[in-house]
């Protein structure tokens, strides 16, 4: 089988989204949004409930789908991750509207509660870090934490998108990778063919020399065989003759 280790790959490695901080925070924001709606938005009287939950879900699910599609298509990955960002912005807007419409307060820089919130959201990513508070926080606290998490997720995703953009610029998309892989494979096969064609005359000469040497050994073997047979038959005749002489003497 021809070597293919030096041929460029078409498919990229699967990203482990569960290890990415912006995905972990998106899982938090979805569960927080769901708990918030369960506690503070009426099931039937406010359509915002479904929109908040769906926007949070869309953010998380499009991150997963985008990273999965990135195995084959960087272009699709970029599009889906940007859809996730758009859903995140919609979700942030809903939480901001809730604060404004209920005449609640935004936590602002300079307040101790703002600094505590910012620190907590910056260094805590897992759902288990936030879930115990879902039943304790007021609606004002949940909204402010949700808005802060949205900002962090958005900034992290923008950094990730810029990295993907650079990869796309330097490596191209799926069609370009396919072309490079196919071209690399054909070039490798062409080089192998040239190498074999260059080796063929030498191998042919070596075969002819081996056949000539084999013919010489065959002739030598036949000669030795004939001499051995001749000697064998000669000795056999002599033994027979001596036996006959000995038999006559006994008589």
N, C-alpha and C positions, 0 to 999 in steps of 0.2 A: 504494500500500500504506500502511495506517495506521501511524503512528509507534508503536513499542513500547519506546523506550529508557527511558522513565520508569516502566515497569511493573516491580514487584518480580520477582526471579528465583525460579523454583521450585527449580532445581538449584543446588547450591553448587559452588564451585571444587574441583577434584580436588587433594587434598593430596599433595605430593611426599614420600612417607614416607622415601625414601632420604636426604633432607636432615635428617631429624629425629634428634637424638642418641639418643633412647631406642630408635628402630628400629635404628640402627647398633649400639648396644650389645646389642640383642636378637639381632642376627646373630652378634655375637661370642660371646654366651652359648650359642647353639645349637651353634656349631662347637666351642667349648670343651667343652661337655657331651659331644658326640660323641667328641672326641679323648680325653676323660677315660674314657669308657666303654670305648673301644677298648683303652686301656692298663691300666686298673685294675679293671674289672668283667668277670667271666667271661661269655662269650657264652651259655652254657647253664645255669650253676649259680646265677645270681642274676637274678631277675626285675626287680630294680631298674633294670637296664640299660635295658630297653625303656621303663620309666616315666620315667626321667630324660631320655632322648632325646625321647620324645613330649611331655613337659611343656615342654621347651625349644623344640621345634618349634611346639607349640600357641601359646606366647607370641608367637613371631615371626609366624606365619601369621595369627593373629587380629588382630594389629596391622595387617597389610596388608589383610585383609578388612574390618576395621572402618573404616579410613581410606577404602577404596574405596566402601564402603556409605554413607559420610558425604556423598557427592555428593547422594544422594536422602534419606537418613534419618538425622537426628541421633540419634534414639532407638536405631536399630540400631547406629550407631557407638559410642554409649556402652555398650551391652550387650556388644559384641564386644571392646572395649578392656578392659572389666572382666573378661571371660573370660580375656584375655591376662594380666591382673594375677593372676588366680586361679592360672593355670598357672605363673606366675613364682614365686608363693609356695610352690606345691607343689614346684617345682624347688629353691628355696632350702632348704626343709625336708629334701629328700633329701640335699643336700650337707652340711647340718648333722648329719643322722643318720649320714652316712658318717664324719665326724670323730669323733662321739661313740662309735660302735660300734667304731672302729679305735683308739680312745684316742689320737687325734692332738690337736693344739693349735689353738685359735682364735687368730688374730692379734688382739691387744688394744691399745687406746689406750695410748700411752706407749712402745711398742716401736718401734725404728727401722724394722723390716720392715713394721709396720702403717702408719706414716706414708708410707713409700715406696709401698706398695700403694694406699693411699687417694689419694695424689697421681696415681699412674699411671692409676687407674680414672676419676678425675675428669676428667682432661684428654685422655684417649685414647679414641676412639670406634670407630675402624675396625678391621676384622678384621686388616688387615695390621700393625697395631700389636701384636697379641697372638699371632698365629699362629706366629711363630718360637719362642715359648716353650712351645708345646704339647708338644713332645717333650723339653723340658728340665726343666720344673717337676716337683716331686714331687707325689704325690697330695694332700698337705697344702697345698701352695702353690696347686694348681689349685682345690681346694675353697674356700680362703679368698678367692681372686680371684673365683671364681664367686659366692660369697655377697655380696661387696662390689658386684659388678656388678648383682646382683639388687636390692640396696638402691637403687642409683643409678637403675636403670630404673624401679623402683616409684615413687620420688619424682618423677621426671620425668613419668611417666604420670599421677600424681595432679594435678600442675600443669596438664597438658594437659586432663585430664577436667574440672577446675574451670573452665577456659576454655570448654570445650564446654557445660558446665552453664549458664554465664552466657549463652552464645549461645542456648541452648534457651529460657531464661527470657525473653530479650528478643525473640527472633525466632520462637520456636515451632518446631513440627515440620513435616513435609512437607505435612500436610493444611492447616495454617494458611497455609503459604507458597503452596500451590495456591489457597486461597481468596482470599488477598490479590492474587495475580497475576490470577486470573479477574475479581475485583471491579474491580481497577485497569483491566483491559482493557475491561470493560463501561462503566465510568465514562468512559474515554477516548472510546469510541465514541459514548456518549450526548452528551458535550460536542461532539464533531465534528458530530453530527447537528443539535444545536441551532444551532451556528455556521452550518451550511449552510442550515438553514431560515430563519435570520435574514437571511442574505445573498440568499436567493431573490427577495424583492420588489424589492430594489435592482437585481439582475441583470435581472429581468423588465422593469423600467422602462428600464434602459439598452438592452435589446434593442429595446423599442418605439421609443425615440428613434432608435436606429440604423436601424431599418426605415423610419421616417418620413423620416430624412435621406437614406436610400438612394432612397426614392420620389421625393423632390425632385430628386436628382441624375439619376435615370432620366428624369424629365420634361424636365429641362433638356437632357439628352443627346438625347432624341428631337426636341426643338425645334431644337437646333443641327444635328442630322442632317438634318431636313427643310429647313432653310434652306440648308444646304450642297448638298443634292441639287437644290433649286430653282435655286440659282445655277449649279450645274454644267450642268444641262439648258439653262438660259438661254444660257450661254456656248456650249454645244455647238450650239444652234440658230443663234446668231449666226455662228459659224465656218462652218457649213454654208451659210448665206445668202451670206456674203462669198465663199466659194469659187465659188458659182454665179454671182455677179456678175462675178467675175474671169474665169470661163470664158466668159461671153457677150462680154466686151470683146475677148478674143483672137480671137473669131470675126469 
